[in-house]
C-alpha cells in the first residue's frame, strides 16, 4: 500500500487484493438489477443538478454481498478500511485519544453527467453531528477527460478517481468538497461512509 498525506487528506493506493474492487462493482450491479439501489431523488428528494447518483444501502444490512475468493466481502472491505484508518491515526496521532467507529458502507454509481455538484461538508446537525472522518474508496479508474474528481474547496485540490484507492479526510467544514460531473461514456463507482464519535 502506498500512502500520501497533504492537507489532512490521506490517499491510500493498492489497498485491496487484485479483483476485489471489480467484485464490488459486480455486486452493486447485481443488487441494482434486483431493485435494491435508489437514486438521490428517491432518498433525499434532491434535484438532479445538485445530487445525481445511485446508492446501495447505507448499512448494507438487507443486501448480501457474495464472498470474494471464499472470504466475506464485507469483512474484507472493513479490514482494509481499518488498516487505512490505523495508518491515518499514526500520522495524526491525536486521533488515538478518542474513539471513532465505522459500521457504514454505502456504495454509489455515478453515470455521465452525474455527481454531487454543490460544495458540502459531511459534519452537520442531527445525525451528522457525530461524524469525525469521511472515507471514500474509488472502485474504478476514470480517464482524465472523464472528469469525476473529488474536489476540495479550501485545499484547492482535485483527486482523480483511480481504482483501489482509499481517501480519508476530516468531516468538518474545513474540507468542503464536491463530486465533479462524470463526462462521456463513463461510470464512476465508489464506496463511502464515515467514522463517527461514540
N, C-alpha and C positions, 0 to 999 in steps of 0.2 A: 504494500500500500504506500502510495506517495501522498505527502501532506504539505499543504501550503496555508499559511496564516497571513491575513492582511486585513486591517480594519475590523478585527474581531470576527471576521468571516473565515471559517475553516473549510478548506476544499480537500477532500479525500478521494483519491482516484484508485481504481482497481480494488475495490472493497470486497467484492463477492466472487465466487468461483465462475469460471467461464460458462456462459449459457444461462446463468441464473436470472439475469435481467430479462433475457428473451423469454424465459419461462414465465416470469411475472406478467409480461405483456400478453402472452398467450392466455394466461389465466384471466386477465382483465377482459380480453375479447370474448372468452367463453362465458364469463359471468354477464357481460353486456348482452350477449345473444340470448341469455335466459331472462333478460329484463331487469337485472339486478342493479344496473347503474342508473344514475339520474343526472340531468343537466342542472346548471345553476338557476335556470328559470324555475325548475321544479323545487329545488331545495332552498334557494334564497329569494326567489321572486325577483331576481336580478334582470336588468335589461341587458341584452346580448352585447351592446357596445361597452358595457362595464365589466361583466364577467361572462365568459363563454367557454365552458369545458364540460366534460362528463366526469362524474365521480363514482367511485365504488366504495361504499361503507366506511365511515369514519373509524369504526372499530373492527369491521370485517367479522363480526361475531356470527352473522347469519350467512356469510359467504365462505364456503370451504375453498381452500387452495390445495391443489394437488401437490403431492410430495415432489421434491426435486432430488433426483438420484437417491431415492429411498430416505430422504431426510425431510422433516416437516418444514415446509416453505416459510411459514410464519416464524418459527423458531430460528431458522437460518437468517431470515431478514433481521429480526431483533438482535441476534447475536452480532451481526456485522455493524448494526447501528450502535450497539453498546460499545463496541471496540472504537468506533469513531468518537463517541461521546467521551470515553475514557482518555483518548488522546487529546481531545479538546480541553478536558479538565486539567490535564498535565500542563498544557500551555497557559491556561488561565486558572491558576491553582485556587483562587478564592472560591470557585465553584465547588471545591471539595468540602467546604464548610457548611454547605446547605444540601438539602435533599431535593433532587429533581427526578421525576419518573416519567417514562413514556410507555403508554399502552396503545396508542392510536397509530393506525396505518391506513392512510387514505390514498387510494390510487386514482390518478387522473389521466384523462386522454384529452389532448388539445388539438383540434383539427385546424386546417388552413383558415386564417382569419380570426381564430380564437385566442383566448388568453385572459388574464386578469389585468385589465388595461389601466386601472387607476392606481395611484400611489396609495399604499396602505401599510400599516403595521399589523403585527399579529397579536399584540397585547392590548387589551382594552377593558371595558367594563363587563360586569356579569361573568359569564362562563369564561371569558377571555382573560380575566384578571390574573389567573394563576400561571399563565404561560410565561416561561422563562427563556426558552430557546426554541428555535424553529429548525427542523431538518427537512431536507429535500434530496431525494435520490433521482438522478436522471437515469431512466431506463434505456434510452436510445440516444444516438448521436444525430444531430441535425447539421447539415452543411451550413457554412456561414451565411449564404444567401437566403437560407430558410428563416433567419431571424430567430424568434422564440427564446431570446435570452431572458435571464433573470437580471433585472436592472435595479441597482441601489441608488437612491437619490443623493443622499448626502456624501456617500463614498465615491460618487461619480464613477461607478464601476458596472460593467456588464459581464455576466458569466454565461458562456455559450453552453448549450446542452451537449454533454459528452456522456455516452452510456457508461454505467457502472461508476459514476462519480457522485459522492455524497457531499452536500453543502450544509453546514451548521452555522447559525448566526443568532444574535440576540433578538428576542421578540419585540423589544420596546421601540418607541418612536424614533430612536437613533438610526434604525435600519429600515426606514420606509423603502418599499420595493414594489415592483410590478412585474408581471409576466408579459413580455412583449409579444405581439401577434406573430403567429406562425404563418409563413408565406409559402406559396407554391403548393405542389402536391406532396405535402409533408404532414406528419402527425407526431406530436410530442407526447411521450409517456413519462410520468413521474410517480413517485410515492412520496407523501409528505405528512407532516404531523408536528407535534410539539412535545417538549419536555416541560412538565408542569411542576410547580411548587406543591408540596404536600400541604 
